[in-house]
Amino acid sequence: LYPRAYERLVRRHAAVSRLDPYLVMALIRQESAFNPRATSPSNARGLMQILPSTITCSRHYQRTVARRLYTPAYNMRYGCDYMRKLLKQFDGSLPEALAAYNAGPTRVSQWLSAQSYRSPEEFVESIPFPGTRVYVKAVLRDQAIYHQMMRGSAQFAECQTRSRSARGSANTRRRVRSRHRAGRLSAEAAAS
C-alpha cells in the first residue's frame, strides 16, 4: 500500500532541493504509484510525472528529455526541483504548491487572485477542480503516513480474531446448510 521503493534516491534528491522526503514519497505514490515507466495522457512521465516542457522549451531537446524522464534519478532531480520552485512561488504554502503541481501554477494563481482564503484548509476545500482537491488531500495524507512509517512511529490496530464460540457457530451453520442442501437433492432425486 505504501511502497518504500527508491527511498535512498528520494532522500538524496529531497535533501538537495530542501524538501521533506516524506512529501516526495507521497507525491510519487499519487503521481505514478512508483512506476518509473508511467506516462500520463498529457505526456507527463516517470515517477514524479514531469512534462518534458517543464525541463526545456527547446523542441530539439524535448525528445531526449522525454526518454530520460523514465530514469528515476533524472526524474526525481527535476521533480524535486520543480516542487521547490512551486513552494517558492506560492510563499511556502504546501497546499497551493501541490494544487499547482497537479493543475498548473497559472490556474492556482487565478484562483488565489479571485478570492482570499483564511486558511490552507479553506483553500483546499475551495479548489474548483474536484480531482485536484482530492489529489491535494491525498498527498497531504500520504505525507503524514510516510512520516509515521519511515520514522517508526506508526501505530497499527490489532486484528480482531473471532472467538472460538463464533467460529464454532459459523461451522455449525455451514454443516446445517450442507445437510439441508443434501436433503433437498435426495428429495428431488426420489421424486424423479
C-alpha positions in Angstrom: 0.0 0.0 0.0 2.8 2.4 0.9 5.8 1.4 -1.1 9.3 2.5 0.0 11.0 1.9 -3.3 13.7 4.4 -4.3 13.9 5.6 -0.6 17.7 6.4 -0.8 17.2 8.2 -4.0 14.3 10.1 -2.6 16.2 11.2 0.5 19.1 12.4 -1.7 17.1 14.5 -4.1 14.8 15.8 -1.4 17.8 16.9 0.6 19.3 18.7 -2.4 16.0 20.5 -3.0 15.4 21.1 0.7 12.1 19.1 0.6 10.6 16.8 3.1 11.4 13.2 1.8 8.0 12.1 3.1 6.4 14.7 0.8 8.4 13.3 -2.2 7.3 9.7 -1.4 3.7 10.9 -1.2 4.0 12.7 -4.5 5.4 9.7 -6.2 2.7 7.5 -4.7 0.0 9.7 -6.1 1.6 10.6 -9.4 2.9 7.2 -10.6 2.3 4.6 -7.9 6.1 4.1 -8.0 6.1 3.1 -11.7 9.1 4.7 -13.3 7.7 4.0 -16.8 4.3 5.7 -16.1 3.1 8.1 -18.8 0.0 10.3 -18.5 -2.3 11.2 -21.3 -0.7 14.7 -21.2 2.7 13.1 -21.7 3.9 13.6 -18.1 6.5 10.9 -17.5 8.2 8.8 -14.8 7.9 8.6 -11.0 7.0 12.3 -10.4 5.1 12.7 -13.7 7.2 15.6 -15.2 6.4 17.1 -18.6 9.4 17.4 -20.9 8.4 21.1 -21.4 8.8 21.6 -17.7 12.5 21.0 -18.1 13.2 22.6 -21.5 11.4 24.7 -24.0 13.6 23.6 -26.8 11.8 21.2 -29.1 15.1 19.7 -30.2 15.9 18.6 -26.6 12.4 17.5 -25.6 12.7 14.1 -27.2 15.9 13.4 -25.3 14.4 14.8 -22.1 11.3 12.7 -22.6 13.3 9.5 -22.7 15.4 10.4 -19.7 12.4 11.2 -17.6 11.9 7.4 -17.3 15.2 7.2 -15.4 14.3 7.5 -11.6 17.3 9.7 -10.6 16.8 12.1 -13.5 13.0 12.3 -12.9 13.4 12.9 -9.2 16.1 15.6 -9.7 13.7 17.6 -11.9 10.5 16.7 -10.0 12.0 17.8 -6.7 13.4 21.0 -8.3 10.0 21.8 -9.8 8.3 21.3 -6.4 10.8 23.5 -4.7 10.1 26.3 -7.3 6.4 25.9 -6.8 6.8 26.2 -3.0 8.8 29.4 -3.5 6.3 30.8 -6.0 3.4 30.2 -3.5 5.3 31.5 -0.5 5.8 28.1 1.1 2.1 27.1 1.1 2.2 23.4 0.6 -1.5 23.0 -0.4 -1.1 25.8 -3.0 2.1 24.3 -4.4 0.5 20.8 -4.6 -2.5 22.2 -6.4 -0.1 23.9 -8.8 1.8 20.6 -9.3 -1.4 19.0 -10.3 -3.5 21.7 -12.1 -0.7 24.1 -13.1 0.6 27.2 -11.4 -1.3 29.6 -13.7 -4.7 28.1 -12.6 -3.7 28.3 -8.9 -2.6 31.9 -9.3 -6.0 32.7 -10.9 -7.9 31.0 -8.0 -5.8 33.0 -5.5 -6.4 36.3 -7.2 -10.1 35.7 -7.5 -10.6 35.0 -3.8 -8.8 35.3 -0.5 -8.7 32.3 1.9 -8.5 32.5 5.7 -6.6 29.2 6.0 -4.9 26.5 4.0 -7.8 24.2 4.7 -10.3 26.7 3.3 -8.1 26.9 0.2 -8.1 23.2 -0.2 -11.9 22.9 0.2 -12.4 25.7 -2.3 -10.3 24.2 -5.1 -12.8 24.3 -8.0 -11.4 21.1 -9.7 -12.6 18.1 -7.7 -9.7 15.9 -9.0 -7.2 18.5 -7.8 -8.9 18.8 -4.4 -8.8 15.0 -3.9 -5.2 15.0 -5.1 -4.0 17.6 -2.6 -5.8 15.9 0.3 -4.3 12.5 -0.8 -0.7 13.8 -1.0 -1.0 15.5 2.4 -2.5 12.3 4.0 0.2 10.2 2.4 2.9 12.5 3.6 1.7 12.1 7.2 1.5 8.3 6.7 5.0 8.1 5.2 6.3 10.2 8.1 4.9 7.8 10.7 6.0 4.7 8.8 9.5 5.8 8.0 10.2 7.2 11.4 9.0 4.1 13.1 6.2 5.8 14.9 3.3 4.2 13.1 0.6 2.6 15.3 -1.3 -0.3 13.9 -4.6 -1.6 15.3 -4.7 -5.2 16.5 -6.6 -7.5 14.1 -9.8 -8.8 15.7 -10.0 -12.6 15.6 -13.3 -14.4 16.0 -13.7 -16.2 19.3 -13.8 -20.0 19.4 -17.6 -19.9 20.0 -18.1 -17.6 17.0 -16.0 -20.0 14.8 -18.0 -22.9 16.2 -21.3 -21.4 15.4 -20.2 -20.5 11.9 -19.1 -24.1 11.3 -22.4 -25.3 12.7 -24.3 -23.0 10.2 -22.2 -24.4 7.3 -22.9 -28.0 8.4 -26.7 -27.3 8.7 -26.8 -25.6 5.2 -24.8 -28.5 3.7 -27.2 -31.1 5.2 -30.2 -29.1 4.1 -28.9 -29.0 0.5 -28.1 -32.7 0.6 -31.6 -33.5 1.9 -33.2 -31.3 -0.8 -31.1 -33.1 -3.5 -32.2 -36.5 -2.1 -35.8 -35.5 -2.2 -35.5 -34.2 -5.8 -33.8 -37.5 -6.8 -36.5 -39.6 -5.2 -39.3 -37.6 -6.9 -37.8 -38.1 -10.3 
